Amino acid sequence: MDTTPPPTPIAAPANEDRTIAIVSYLTLLGFIVALVLHSNKKTQLGAYHLRQMLGFFITGLCMPILMFIPILGWIAFPIVGICLFVFWIMGLIAAINGQMKPMPVVGPLYQKWFANTFQA
């Protein structure tokens, strides 16, 4: 007879945790509001998605540099823009679901680069 207890399910994050994560994806103003909310109540989920969006904003600011590369940049700019939009949607969906799931391709890099920011 097996006497080991069944594994305990991982509790879903509180609505407050998800609020910080979701608001961080809603423009630069939403990011700032999420920072203020996070400073009042630090959560792992909020910190995770704040790091994702910090990297996303920096990537978005650097993206216009592509326009200065003749032909290749002109082709790459809209493709990179569409990819970033899709990544943003995927990050927002993860925040809505309360998951700490990185954006494809760039998300793990953002977590590594900004590991010491927005600690919970």
C-alpha positions in Angstrom: 0.0 0.0 0.0 1.4 3.4 -1.1 1.4 5.9 1.8 2.8 8.9 -0.1 0.4 11.8 -0.2 -0.8 13.0 -3.5 1.0 16.1 -4.9 -0.5 19.4 -3.9 -1.8 21.4 -6.8 -0.1 24.7 -7.5 -2.3 27.5 -6.4 -3.5 29.9 -9.1 -2.1 33.4 -8.5 -4.4 35.9 -6.8 -6.3 38.4 -8.9 -4.0 41.2 -7.7 -1.0 39.3 -9.0 -2.6 39.0 -12.4 -3.6 42.6 -12.4 0.0 43.8 -12.3 1.0 41.3 -15.0 -1.9 42.3 -17.3 -1.6 46.1 -16.8 2.1 45.9 -17.6 1.2 45.0 -21.2 -1.1 47.9 -21.7 1.1 50.6 -23.3 3.9 52.5 -21.6 1.4 54.2 -19.2 0.2 50.7 -18.2 3.8 49.7 -17.5 4.3 52.6 -15.2 1.0 51.9 -13.4 2.1 48.3 -13.0 5.4 49.5 -11.6 3.6 51.5 -9.0 1.3 48.6 -8.1 4.2 46.3 -7.9 6.1 48.6 -5.6 3.2 48.4 -3.2 2.7 44.6 -3.4 5.6 42.7 -4.9 4.7 39.4 -6.6 6.7 36.9 -8.6 4.1 37.0 -11.5 4.2 40.8 -11.6 8.0 40.9 -11.6 8.2 38.3 -14.3 5.9 40.2 -16.7 7.4 43.5 -15.9 10.8 42.1 -17.0 9.2 40.8 -20.1 7.7 44.2 -21.0 10.9 46.1 -20.1 12.8 44.0 -22.7 9.9 44.3 -25.1 10.0 48.2 -24.9 13.7 48.3 -25.3 13.5 46.0 -28.4 10.7 48.2 -29.8 12.8 51.4 -29.3 15.8 49.8 -31.1 13.7 48.5 -34.0 13.7 51.7 -36.1 17.4 51.3 -36.6 16.5 48.6 -39.1 15.1 51.3 -41.4 18.6 52.7 -42.0 19.8 49.5 -43.6 19.0 49.7 -47.3 16.7 47.0 -48.8 17.4 44.3 -46.1 16.2 46.6 -43.3 13.2 47.7 -45.3 12.2 44.1 -45.7 13.0 43.1 -42.2 11.3 46.0 -40.4 7.7 45.0 -41.1 8.5 41.3 -40.5 10.1 42.1 -37.1 7.2 44.4 -36.3 4.6 41.6 -37.0 6.7 39.1 -34.9 6.9 41.5 -32.0 3.1 42.1 -32.1 2.5 38.3 -32.0 5.0 38.0 -29.1 3.2 40.8 -27.3 -0.2 39.0 -27.7 1.3 35.7 -26.5 2.8 37.5 -23.4 -0.5 39.2 -22.7 -2.4 35.8 -22.9 0.2 34.3 -20.5 -0.4 37.2 -18.1 -4.2 36.8 -18.3 -3.9 33.1 -17.5 -1.5 33.8 -14.6 1.4 31.9 -16.2 5.1 32.8 -16.1 5.6 31.8 -19.7 8.2 33.8 -21.7 7.6 35.4 -25.0 8.9 33.2 -27.8 12.6 33.7 -28.8 13.2 36.9 -26.8 11.5 36.2 -23.5 14.2 34.0 -22.0 16.8 36.6 -22.9 14.7 39.3 -21.2 14.5 37.2 -18.0 18.3 36.6 -18.1 19.2 40.2 -18.9 16.9 41.8 -16.3 17.1 39.1 -13.6 17.9 41.6 -10.9 15.1 44.0 -11.7 11.6 44.0 -10.1 12.4 41.5 -7.4 9.4 39.9 -5.7 
